[in-house]
């Protein structure tokens, strides 16, 4: 057997840019200096050249009774290139000693990038050396002589370059016309040094006093010392309070800072724009992914909800089997996916993810884009196109929060940046329930609190409670995003999960706050059947206050006593208690108890708080003793074992205590829809 190969590679055949001009719309975006719009539409890079390859390989397979004859035939093929038109002296076709070989000769031709369908190239099949020669002639012409040789061949590589290297882009964007100036970094500004240095005496520190300034001097006598000891020309002294350059007496104590400006080199401007273009494309991709995830979640919930409950234990077919081991993936059922994507049965996960997206947009995406264009500085919100060229995205505070470019994250309301969002299940970062701690939340521009302070657009306590509800339902291993990615849109795989798996699934979901055909509601809200052992009455700043028992179920979680929504028993009484008569029996799931947040919050810290649930006067749950810590202002009393208890009365007490105060009590139970 003999194998021959002919191959040609064309390295980076350039695209003819004069025949591929910028579109009218793309050019308009650049002329308007809407760089973000351009890079979102066209991407940060373009293909400047293409590397192509053509190849033809021939396999000659033959049989011979004589090893020597076979070697001679193979040598002849190599010597003549298998040509049937060789001289009679070299021809292996005309030689009678090769008749047995040529009669058994098999020729197999493999090729790519040859431009088939051209004249004389209808086939690569050849049964004789003469036919093989015709194929090789065509291949050679295709390799070297074709008018469209640059367009033939398999694409083997492409050269991708930033748009800023494109001449049409540079002209339309006025990239080379812009004169970009920025303040010089402090690290590049020279500092004043001591006029006289005494050997053996430690140098003194510069200080902004008349005596201290006289001990130092700048390298150039025409330079002035600023308030920090930096040296610059007098025209470069800047007043940070009014945002303007000023001239001051160099002999007086300075109140200004050196802020000289420098003109950026064109290469730096191009690099900044190229870097920002890549970042804008990535940022836009992240936003599209988040929006698509929200749409997919809503659509998947709609489809999985269409399955009747009779199909709850049927197995689901994974969308991409390469992500999972088949044996594992087929154990996921319709009911499990319902639990993952709609844990409370009210499609509230879609609403919550919308809130996450809204806050991400307000607190990360929009501020980052504003930073890229300098819209966050100065006296107006107008964008400054030069700013996009002056600074790389990494120098901006918000844009440099790289965790916000990863998947399934939400805005961190306490520390800035991004943390794991709710689609990560129990791995998601818990919310802090106190609005006063969530200083980086997006603010509501229409509502303020009773003290005329701005408040978070999305209530912190509601976010905290919602996450707690759904993660209780999900457990420690379920991740909604993973299931949605692999099982939406849902299809049945056939068969059901095992009886053991059904029992385990039902047990896990018993922790969930969802029952088909019911809603989980606060049945204590606005009830008039509350009572307590005693009731505090007093005055504060000339106003009378009464801590009546009904204040614990008024629907107001305001936890400051003198705002008038907190209960209190009389101080000094022994064994204080509070209770509510529900008037009928309910399936109680859990109880939320809210403590004060003012100076009286310590009254419930580490005391023997006791909760019991009664039915017809008989204790059916408890006593249980939840504990408030210094950082907790709300605790949940879950019903265990069984996770649900039927009762008609809830009582909270402090045996051996002296005072009981409650900001709010919520008794959550199932109510038929």
C-alpha positions as CSV (number, residue, x, y, z in Angstrom):
1,X,0.0,0.0,0.0
2,X,1.2,3.5,-0.9
3,X,-0.1,6.8,0.4
4,X,0.5,10.2,-1.2
5,X,-0.7,13.6,-0.1
6,X,-0.7,17.0,-1.7
7,X,-1.6,20.0,0.5
8,X,-1.5,23.8,0.4
9,X,-2.2,26.3,3.1
10,X,-3.0,30.0,2.4
11,X,-2.0,32.0,5.4
12,X,-4.4,34.8,6.2
13,X,-5.9,35.8,2.9
14,X,-7.1,39.3,3.8
15,X,-10.7,40.3,3.5
16,X,-11.1,43.1,1.0
17,X,-12.3,45.9,3.4
18,X,-13.1,48.2,0.5
19,X,-15.7,45.7,-0.6
20,X,-17.0,45.3,3.0
21,X,-17.7,48.8,4.3
22,X,-19.5,49.6,7.5
23,X,-23.3,49.5,7.2
24,X,-25.1,52.8,7.2
25,X,-26.7,52.1,10.6
26,X,-23.4,51.0,12.2
27,X,-21.7,54.1,10.8
28,X,-24.4,56.3,12.2
29,X,-23.9,54.9,15.7
30,X,-20.2,55.7,15.5
31,X,-20.7,59.2,14.2
32,X,-23.2,59.7,17.0
33,X,-20.5,58.4,19.4
34,X,-22.9,55.8,20.7
35,X,-20.1,53.3,21.2
36,X,-22.0,51.0,23.6
37,X,-24.8,50.7,21.0
38,X,-22.2,49.9,18.3
39,X,-20.4,47.3,20.3
40,X,-23.7,45.7,21.4
41,X,-24.8,45.4,17.8
42,X,-21.5,44.5,16.0
43,X,-19.5,43.0,18.8
44,X,-16.0,44.1,19.9
45,X,-14.1,42.5,17.0
46,X,-14.4,41.6,13.4
47,X,-12.7,39.0,11.0
48,X,-9.9,40.6,9.1
49,X,-8.5,37.6,7.3
50,X,-9.0,33.9,6.8
51,X,-6.6,31.0,6.7
52,X,-7.7,28.2,4.2
53,X,-6.3,24.8,3.5
54,X,-6.7,22.3,0.6
55,X,-5.7,18.7,0.6
56,X,-5.9,15.6,-1.5
57,X,-4.7,12.2,-0.3
58,X,-4.5,9.1,-2.4
59,X,-4.3,5.5,-1.1
60,X,-3.0,2.9,-3.6
61,X,-3.8,-0.6,-2.5
62,X,-2.5,-3.6,-4.6
63,X,-1.6,-7.3,-4.3
64,X,1.4,-9.2,-5.7
65,X,2.7,-12.7,-5.4
66,X,6.3,-11.4,-5.5
67,X,7.6,-9.1,-2.7
68,X,10.3,-7.8,-5.1
69,X,7.8,-6.9,-7.8
70,X,5.6,-5.1,-5.2
71,X,8.5,-3.1,-4.0
72,X,9.4,-2.2,-7.6
73,X,5.9,-1.1,-8.3
74,X,5.7,1.0,-5.2
75,X,9.1,2.6,-6.1
76,X,7.7,3.4,-9.6
77,X,4.7,5.1,-8.1
78,X,6.8,7.3,-5.9
79,X,9.3,8.0,-8.7
80,X,6.7,9.0,-11.4
81,X,4.1,10.4,-9.1
82,X,1.8,7.7,-10.3
83,X,1.8,9.4,-13.7
84,X,0.4,7.4,-16.6
85,X,2.2,9.7,-19.1
86,X,5.7,9.0,-18.0
87,X,8.4,8.1,-20.5
88,X,8.3,4.5,-21.6
89,X,11.5,3.9,-19.7
90,X,9.9,5.0,-16.4
91,X,6.3,4.0,-17.1
92,X,4.9,1.4,-14.8
93,X,1.7,1.2,-16.8
94,X,3.3,-0.2,-19.9
95,X,5.6,-2.6,-18.1
96,X,4.2,-6.1,-18.5
97,X,5.7,-7.3,-15.2
98,X,3.2,-5.2,-13.3
99,X,0.1,-6.5,-15.1
100,X,-1.0,-8.6,-12.2
101,X,-0.6,-5.6,-9.9
102,X,-2.4,-3.1,-12.0
103,X,-5.3,-5.5,-12.5
104,X,-5.8,-5.7,-8.7
105,X,-5.0,-2.0,-8.1
106,X,-7.5,-0.1,-5.9
107,X,-7.2,3.7,-5.8
108,X,-9.0,5.6,-3.0
109,X,-8.9,9.4,-3.1
110,X,-9.8,11.6,-0.1
111,X,-9.9,15.4,-0.3
112,X,-11.3,18.6,1.0
113,X,-11.4,22.3,0.0
114,X,-11.0,21.4,-3.7
115,X,-14.0,23.4,-5.1
116,X,-15.9,20.5,-6.5
117,X,-18.6,21.2,-9.2
118,X,-16.0,23.3,-11.1
119,X,-15.3,22.3,-14.7
120,X,-13.7,18.9,-14.9
121,X,-14.2,18.1,-11.2
122,X,-17.5,16.2,-11.0
123,X,-15.9,13.2,-9.2
124,X,-12.8,12.1,-7.3
125,X,-13.4,8.5,-8.2
126,X,-10.7,6.8,-10.3
127,X,-10.1,3.1,-11.1
128,X,-7.0,3.5,-13.2
129,X,-3.8,5.5,-13.1
130,X,-5.0,7.5,-16.1
131,X,-8.2,8.6,-14.3
132,X,-6.1,9.4,-11.3
133,X,-3.9,11.7,-13.3
134,X,-7.0,13.7,-14.4
135,X,-8.0,14.1,-10.8
136,X,-4.6,15.3,-9.8
137,X,-4.5,17.8,-12.7
138,X,-7.8,19.3,-11.5
139,X,-6.5,19.4,-7.9
140,X,-3.3,21.1,-8.9
141,X,-5.2,23.7,-10.9
142,X,-7.6,24.2,-8.0
143,X,-4.6,24.7,-5.7
144,X,-2.7,27.2,-7.8
145,X,-4.4,28.5,-10.9
146,X,-8.1,29.1,-10.0
147,X,-9.3,32.6,-10.3
148,X,-11.2,32.1,-7.0
149,X,-8.3,30.3,-5.3
150,X,-8.5,32.7,-2.3
151,X,-12.1,31.7,-1.8
152,X,-11.5,27.9,-2.1
153,X,-10.4,25.6,0.7
154,X,-11.6,24.7,4.1
155,X,-11.4,27.5,6.6
156,X,-8.6,26.5,8.9
157,X,-8.3,29.6,11.0
158,X,-9.5,33.2,11.2
159,X,-7.8,36.4,12.3
160,X,-10.0,38.3,14.7
161,X,-9.0,41.8,15.5
162,X,-10.6,44.7,17.5
163,X,-12.7,47.2,15.6
164,X,-10.4,49.9,16.8
165,X,-7.8,48.6,14.3
166,X,-10.2,49.0,11.4
167,X,-9.6,52.2,9.4
168,X,-13.3,52.8,8.6
169,X,-14.1,52.5,12.3
170,X,-11.3,54.9,13.3
171,X,-12.6,57.5,10.8
172,X,-16.3,57.2,11.6
173,X,-15.7,57.1,15.4
174,X,-13.3,60.1,15.2
175,X,-11.0,58.0,17.3
176,X,-7.8,59.6,16.1
177,X,-9.3,63.1,16.1
178,X,-10.2,63.1,19.8
179,X,-7.8,64.7,22.2
180,X,-8.3,62.9,25.5
181,X,-6.9,64.4,28.7
182,X,-7.0,62.9,32.1
183,X,-5.6,63.8,35.5
184,X,-2.1,62.5,36.2
185,X,-2.1,59.8,38.9
186,X,-0.7,60.8,42.3
187,X,2.0,58.2,41.9
188,X,3.5,60.1,39.0
189,X,3.4,63.6,40.7
190,X,6.8,64.5,42.3
191,X,6.8,65.4,46.0
192,X,8.6,68.2,47.8
193,X,11.9,67.2,49.5
194,X,13.9,68.7,52.4
195,X,16.1,71.7,51.6
196,X,18.8,70.6,54.0
197,X,19.5,67.0,55.2
198,X,21.7,66.6,58.3
199,X,23.6,63.3,58.5
200,X,22.6,61.2,61.5
201,X,19.3,63.1,61.9
202,X,16.1,61.4,60.8
203,X,14.3,63.4,58.2
204,X,11.2,65.2,59.4
205,X,7.7,64.6,57.9
206,X,6.2,67.2,55.6
207,X,3.3,69.1,57.1
208,X,1.0,71.8,55.7
209,X,2.1,74.7,58.0
210,X,4.1,77.8,57.0
211,X,7.1,76.6,59.0
212,X,6.9,73.1,57.6
213,X,6.5,74.2,54.0
214,X,9.6,76.4,54.3
215,X,11.7,73.3,55.2
216,X,10.9,71.7,51.8
217,X,11.2,72.7,48.2
218,X,10.2,71.4,44.8
219,X,12.6,70.2,42.2
220,X,11.6,73.0,39.9
221,X,11.5,76.5,41.5
222,X,8.5,77.4,39.4
223,X,6.4,74.6,41.0
224,X,4.1,75.0,44.0
225,X,3.5,72.7,46.9
226,X,-0.1,71.5,47.5
227,X,-1.8,70.6,50.8
228,X,-0.2,67.1,50.7
229,X,3.3,68.1,49.7
230,X,3.1,67.3,46.0
231,X,4.7,69.7,43.5
232,X,3.1,71.0,40.3
233,X,2.7,74.2,38.3
234,X,0.5,76.8,39.9
235,X,-2.1,76.5,37.1
236,X,-2.5,72.8,38.0
237,X,-3.7,73.4,41.6
238,X,-7.3,72.2,42.0
239,X,-10.0,73.1,44.5
240,X,-11.8,69.9,45.3
241,X,-14.7,71.7,47.0
242,X,-15.8,73.7,44.1
243,X,-14.4,71.5,41.3
244,X,-12.3,74.2,39.7
245,X,-8.6,75.1,39.1
246,X,-7.4,78.1,41.1
247,X,-4.2,80.0,41.7
248,X,-3.0,80.6,45.2
249,X,0.0,82.3,46.9
250,X,2.8,79.7,47.0
251,X,4.1,81.2,50.3
252,X,0.8,80.6,52.2
253,X,-0.6,77.3,53.6
254,X,-2.2,75.5,50.7
255,X,-5.9,74.4,50.6
256,X,-5.6,73.0,47.0
257,X,-4.3,69.8,45.5
258,X,-2.1,69.1,42.5
259,X,-4.1,67.8,39.6
260,X,-2.0,68.2,36.5
261,X,-3.5,66.8,33.3
262,X,-1.9,64.8,30.5
263,X,-2.9,64.0,27.0
264,X,-3.3,60.3,26.4
265,X,-1.3,58.7,23.6
266,X,-3.4,57.5,20.7
267,X,-2.3,53.9,21.4
268,X,-3.6,54.1,24.9
269,X,-6.9,55.5,23.7
270,X,-7.3,52.6,21.3
271,X,-6.4,50.1,23.9
272,X,-9.0,51.6,26.3
273,X,-11.7,51.5,23.7
274,X,-10.8,47.9,22.7
275,X,-10.9,46.8,26.4
276,X,-14.2,48.6,27.0
277,X,-15.7,47.1,23.8
278,X,-14.9,43.6,25.1
279,X,-16.4,44.4,28.4
280,X,-19.6,45.9,27.0
281,X,-20.1,42.8,24.9
282,X,-19.7,40.6,28.0
283,X,-22.0,42.9,30.0
284,X,-24.6,42.8,27.3
285,X,-24.4,39.0,27.1
286,X,-24.9,38.7,30.9
287,X,-28.0,40.9,30.8
288,X,-29.5,38.8,27.9
289,X,-28.8,35.6,29.8
290,X,-30.5,36.9,32.9
291,X,-33.6,38.1,31.0
292,X,-33.8,34.8,29.0
293,X,-33.5,32.9,32.3
294,X,-36.5,34.8,33.6
295,X,-38.6,34.1,30.5
296,X,-37.6,30.5,30.5
297,X,-38.5,30.1,34.2
298,X,-42.0,31.5,33.5
299,X,-42.5,29.3,30.5
300,X,-41.3,26.2,32.2
301,X,-43.5,26.7,35.2
302,X,-46.5,27.1,32.8
303,X,-45.7,23.8,31.1
304,X,-44.9,21.8,34.2
305,X,-48.1,23.1,35.8
306,X,-50.1,21.7,32.9
307,X,-49.2,18.1,34.0
308,X,-52.1,16.7,36.2
309,X,-51.2,15.5,39.7
310,X,-51.7,12.0,38.4
311,X,-48.3,12.4,36.6
312,X,-46.4,13.7,39.7
313,X,-44.2,10.6,40.0
314,X,-43.5,10.2,36.3
315,X,-39.8,10.5,35.3
316,X,-38.6,13.4,33.3
317,X,-36.4,13.2,30.2
318,X,-33.3,15.4,30.4
319,X,-32.8,17.8,27.6
320,X,-29.0,17.2,27.4
321,X,-28.1,13.7,28.5
322,X,-24.3,14.6,28.3
323,X,-24.8,16.7,31.5
324,X,-25.9,13.8,33.6
325,X,-25.4,10.2,34.1
326,X,-28.6,8.6,32.6
327,X,-29.3,6.5,35.6
328,X,-29.3,9.5,37.8
329,X,-31.1,11.9,35.5
330,X,-34.1,9.7,35.0
331,X,-34.9,9.7,38.7
332,X,-36.1,13.3,38.5
333,X,-39.9,13.5,38.5
334,X,-42.6,15.9,37.5
335,X,-43.3,16.6,41.2
336,X,-39.7,17.4,41.9
337,X,-39.5,19.9,39.1
338,X,-42.8,21.5,40.3
339,X,-41.2,21.8,43.7
340,X,-38.0,23.3,42.3
341,X,-39.6,26.0,40.1
342,X,-42.9,26.7,41.9
343,X,-42.3,25.8,45.5
344,X,-45.2,27.8,46.9
345,X,-47.6,26.9,44.1
346,X,-48.2,30.6,43.2
347,X,-45.5,31.3,40.6
348,X,-43.9,33.6,43.2
349,X,-40.4,32.5,42.2
350,X,-40.8,34.4,38.9
351,X,-41.8,37.5,40.8
352,X,-38.8,37.2,43.1
353,X,-36.4,36.6,40.3
354,X,-37.8,39.7,38.6
355,X,-36.9,41.7,41.8
356,X,-33.4,40.3,41.7
357,X,-33.1,41.4,38.1
358,X,-34.5,44.8,38.8
359,X,-32.0,45.4,41.6
360,X,-29.1,44.1,39.5
361,X,-30.1,46.5,36.8
362,X,-30.4,49.5,39.1
363,X,-27.4,48.9,41.2
364,X,-24.8,47.2,38.9
365,X,-25.7,47.4,35.2
366,X,-26.8,51.0,34.9
367,X,-24.1,52.5,37.3
368,X,-21.4,50.5,35.4
369,X,-22.5,51.9,32.0
370,X,-22.7,55.4,33.5
371,X,-19.1,55.0,34.8
372,X,-17.9,54.0,31.3
373,X,-19.3,57.2,29.9
374,X,-18.6,59.5,32.9
375,X,-22.3,60.1,33.4
376,X,-21.9,59.6,37.1
377,X,-19.5,62.5,37.6
378,X,-19.9,66.2,37.0
379,X,-23.0,68.4,37.3
380,X,-25.2,66.7,34.6
381,X,-26.0,63.2,33.8
382,X,-25.0,63.7,30.1
383,X,-22.6,61.1,28.7
384,X,-19.1,62.1,27.7
385,X,-17.8,60.1,24.8
386,X,-14.2,60.9,25.6
387,X,-14.6,59.3,29.0
388,X,-15.2,55.9,27.2
389,X,-11.7,56.3,25.6
390,X,-10.0,57.8,28.7
391,X,-10.4,55.0,31.2
392,X,-10.5,51.2,31.0
393,X,-13.5,49.5,32.6
394,X,-11.3,48.0,35.3
395,X,-10.6,51.4,36.7
396,X,-14.3,51.9,37.5
397,X,-15.5,50.8,40.9
398,X,-18.8,49.2,39.9
399,X,-17.6,47.7,36.6
400,X,-14.7,46.0,38.4
401,X,-17.0,43.9,40.6
402,X,-16.3,40.8,38.5
403,X,-18.6,38.5,40.6
404,X,-21.5,40.3,39.0
405,X,-20.6,38.9,35.6
406,X,-21.0,35.3,36.7
407,X,-24.2,33.2,36.5
408,X,-27.0,33.1,39.1
409,X,-26.0,36.0,41.2
410,X,-27.9,38.9,42.8
411,X,-26.8,42.3,44.1
412,X,-25.4,42.3,47.6
413,X,-27.5,44.9,49.5
414,X,-25.2,45.0,52.5
415,X,-21.6,45.1,51.1
416,X,-22.0,45.9,47.4
417,X,-21.0,43.5,44.7
418,X,-22.8,40.3,43.9
419,X,-23.5,37.1,45.8
420,X,-25.2,33.8,45.0
421,X,-28.9,34.4,44.0
422,X,-31.9,32.3,44.8
423,X,-31.6,30.1,41.7
424,X,-28.7,28.5,43.5
425,X,-31.1,27.0,46.1
426,X,-29.8,26.7,49.6
427,X,-26.4,27.9,48.4
428,X,-27.9,31.3,47.9
429,X,-26.8,34.1,50.2
430,X,-29.4,34.9,52.9
431,X,-31.0,38.3,52.9
432,X,-30.6,40.6,55.9
433,X,-34.1,41.4,57.2
434,X,-33.3,44.9,58.5
435,X,-33.6,47.7,55.9
436,X,-31.2,49.8,57.9
437,X,-28.4,47.3,57.2
438,X,-29.2,47.1,53.5
439,X,-27.7,50.4,52.7
440,X,-26.9,49.4,49.1
441,X,-30.4,48.3,48.1
442,X,-32.1,50.1,45.2
443,X,-34.2,52.8,46.8
444,X,-37.9,53.5,46.3
445,X,-38.3,57.0,44.7
446,X,-42.0,57.3,45.7
447,X,-42.1,56.0,49.3
448,X,-40.4,56.9,52.5
449,X,-40.7,55.7,56.1
450,X,-42.4,57.5,59.0
451,X,-39.1,59.4,59.7
452,X,-38.9,60.7,56.1
453,X,-36.0,58.4,55.4
454,X,-35.7,56.6,52.0
455,X,-36.5,52.9,52.0
456,X,-35.6,49.9,49.9
457,X,-37.7,49.4,46.8
458,X,-38.0,45.7,47.7
459,X,-38.8,45.1,51.3
460,X,-35.9,43.4,53.1
461,X,-38.0,41.4,55.5
462,X,-40.2,40.1,52.7
463,X,-37.2,39.0,50.7
464,X,-35.7,37.4,53.8
465,X,-39.0,35.5,54.6
466,X,-39.4,34.4,51.0
467,X,-36.0,32.9,50.7
468,X,-36.4,31.1,54.0
469,X,-39.8,29.7,52.8
470,X,-38.5,28.3,49.5
471,X,-35.2,27.0,50.8
472,X,-37.0,25.1,53.6
473,X,-39.0,23.5,50.7
474,X,-35.9,22.8,48.6
475,X,-33.6,21.3,51.2
476,X,-29.8,21.3,51.0
477,X,-29.3,19.8,47.6
478,X,-31.9,21.0,45.1
479,X,-30.7,23.8,42.8
480,X,-33.6,25.2,40.6
481,X,-31.2,26.6,37.9
482,X,-29.7,23.2,37.3
483,X,-33.0,21.4,37.0
484,X,-34.4,24.2,34.8
485,X,-31.4,24.0,32.5
486,X,-31.6,20.2,32.1
487,X,-35.3,19.5,32.2
488,X,-37.1,22.5,30.6
489,X,-39.1,22.2,28.5
490,X,-40.3,19.2,30.4
491,X,-41.0,15.9,28.6
492,X,-41.9,12.5,30.2
493,X,-39.3,9.8,29.9
494,X,-41.7,7.0,30.6
495,X,-42.2,5.1,33.8
496,X,-42.4,6.4,37.4
497,X,-39.8,6.7,40.1
498,X,-39.7,3.9,42.7
499,X,-42.0,3.6,45.7
500,X,-39.0,4.4,47.9
501,X,-38.2,7.5,45.9
502,X,-41.8,8.6,46.1
503,X,-41.8,8.3,49.9
504,X,-38.5,10.3,50.1
505,X,-39.8,13.0,47.8
506,X,-43.1,13.4,49.8
507,X,-41.1,13.5,53.0
508,X,-38.8,16.2,51.7
509,X,-41.7,18.2,50.4
510,X,-43.5,18.0,53.7
511,X,-41.0,20.8,54.7
512,X,-42.5,22.9,51.9
513,X,-45.1,25.6,52.4
514,X,-47.2,24.4,49.5
515,X,-50.3,22.2,49.3
516,X,-52.2,21.8,46.0
517,X,-55.5,23.7,46.2
518,X,-54.5,25.7,49.2
519,X,-52.7,28.9,50.1
520,X,-50.5,29.6,53.1
521,X,-51.9,32.6,54.9
522,X,-51.5,34.5,58.2
523,X,-54.7,33.5,60.0
524,X,-53.9,35.7,63.0
525,X,-54.0,38.9,61.0
526,X,-56.4,41.5,62.5
527,X,-58.1,39.0,64.8
528,X,-59.9,40.6,67.8
529,X,-59.6,37.6,70.0
530,X,-56.2,38.3,71.5
531,X,-55.4,38.7,75.2
532,X,-52.4,39.0,77.5
533,X,-51.7,38.7,81.2
534,X,-51.5,42.5,81.8
535,X,-51.2,45.6,79.6
536,X,-48.7,48.4,80.0
537,X,-49.9,52.0,80.0
538,X,-47.6,55.0,80.2
539,X,-46.4,58.1,78.5
540,X,-43.3,59.2,76.6
541,X,-42.4,62.8,75.6
542,X,-45.9,63.9,76.6
543,X,-47.8,61.2,74.7
544,X,-49.7,58.3,76.1
545,X,-49.0,54.8,75.0
546,X,-50.7,51.4,75.6
547,X,-49.2,48.1,74.6
548,X,-52.4,46.3,73.9
549,X,-52.5,42.6,72.9
550,X,-54.2,43.4,69.5
551,X,-51.0,45.2,68.3
552,X,-49.3,41.9,67.7
553,X,-51.7,41.0,64.9
554,X,-52.3,44.5,63.3
555,X,-50.2,43.6,60.3
556,X,-47.6,46.2,61.1
557,X,-44.1,44.8,61.8
558,X,-42.8,48.2,62.9
559,X,-40.7,47.2,65.8
560,X,-40.2,50.5,67.7
561,X,-42.5,50.6,70.7
562,X,-43.3,54.3,70.7
563,X,-44.5,54.1,67.1
564,X,-47.6,52.4,68.5
565,X,-47.5,48.9,67.1
566,X,-45.8,46.8,69.8
567,X,-47.5,44.9,72.7
568,X,-46.2,45.0,76.2
569,X,-47.2,43.5,79.6
570,X,-46.7,45.5,82.8
571,X,-43.2,45.5,84.1
572,X,-42.7,43.5,87.3
573,X,-45.4,40.9,86.7
574,X,-44.4,37.3,87.0
575,X,-44.9,34.7,84.2
576,X,-46.3,37.1,81.5
577,X,-48.2,35.6,78.6
578,X,-49.9,36.5,75.3
579,X,-52.4,34.4,73.3
580,X,-54.8,34.4,70.4
581,X,-58.0,32.4,70.0
582,X,-58.2,31.4,66.3
583,X,-62.0,30.6,66.8
584,X,-61.7,27.5,64.6
585,X,-59.3,24.8,63.8
586,X,-56.5,25.4,61.2
587,X,-53.6,23.3,59.8
588,X,-50.8,25.4,61.2
589,X,-47.5,25.3,59.4
590,X,-45.3,27.7,61.3
591,X,-45.3,30.8,63.5
592,X,-43.3,34.0,63.0
593,X,-42.5,36.0,66.1
594,X,-41.0,39.6,65.7
595,X,-39.1,41.3,68.4
596,X,-38.6,45.0,69.2
597,X,-35.6,46.7,67.5
598,X,-35.4,49.7,69.9
599,X,-33.8,49.9,73.3
600,X,-36.2,47.3,74.6
601,X,-35.1,44.6,72.2
602,X,-33.0,42.9,74.9
603,X,-36.1,41.9,76.8
604,X,-36.4,38.8,74.7
605,X,-32.7,38.0,74.4
606,X,-31.9,34.5,75.8
607,X,-35.0,34.4,78.0
608,X,-37.2,31.3,78.4
609,X,-39.7,32.3,75.7
610,X,-42.2,29.4,75.3
611,X,-44.7,28.7,72.6
612,X,-47.6,26.2,72.7
613,X,-50.4,25.4,70.3
614,X,-53.7,24.1,71.8
615,X,-56.8,22.4,70.4
616,X,-60.0,22.5,72.5
617,X,-57.9,23.7,75.4
618,X,-55.4,20.7,75.2
619,X,-51.8,21.3,74.3
620,X,-51.1,19.6,70.9
621,X,-47.7,21.2,70.2
622,X,-45.0,22.4,72.6
623,X,-43.9,23.8,74.8
624,X,-41.1,24.8,72.6
625,X,-38.5,27.5,73.5
626,X,-37.1,29.5,70.6
627,X,-34.3,31.9,71.4
628,X,-33.7,35.4,70.2
629,X,-30.1,36.4,69.8
630,X,-28.7,39.9,69.7
631,X,-28.7,39.8,65.9
632,X,-32.1,38.2,65.5
633,X,-35.3,40.3,65.3
634,X,-37.5,37.5,63.9
635,X,-37.6,33.8,64.6
636,X,-39.7,31.1,63.0
637,X,-41.3,28.3,65.0
638,X,-41.6,25.3,62.7
639,X,-44.0,22.5,63.5
640,X,-42.1,19.2,64.1
641,X,-42.6,16.4,63.9
642,X,-45.2,16.0,61.2
643,X,-44.6,19.6,60.0
644,X,-48.3,20.6,60.3
645,X,-50.4,20.7,63.4
646,X,-54.2,21.2,63.8
647,X,-55.0,23.8,66.5
648,X,-57.2,26.7,67.4
649,X,-55.1,28.6,70.0
650,X,-51.5,29.9,70.2
651,X,-49.9,31.0,73.4
652,X,-46.6,32.7,74.0
653,X,-45.2,33.1,77.5
654,X,-42.0,33.7,79.6
655,X,-42.2,31.4,82.6
656,X,-40.4,33.1,85.4
657,X,-40.1,36.3,83.4
658,X,-41.2,39.8,84.2
659,X,-42.2,41.5,80.9
660,X,-43.3,40.3,77.4
661,X,-43.2,42.6,74.4
662,X,-44.1,41.5,70.8
663,X,-43.8,43.5,67.6
664,X,-45.9,41.1,65.5
665,X,-47.1,37.4,65.6
666,X,-47.9,35.6,62.4
667,X,-49.6,32.2,62.5
668,X,-49.2,30.7,59.1
669,X,-51.8,28.0,58.1
670,X,-53.3,26.4,55.0
671,X,-56.5,27.9,53.7
672,X,-58.5,26.4,50.9
673,X,-58.4,28.5,47.7
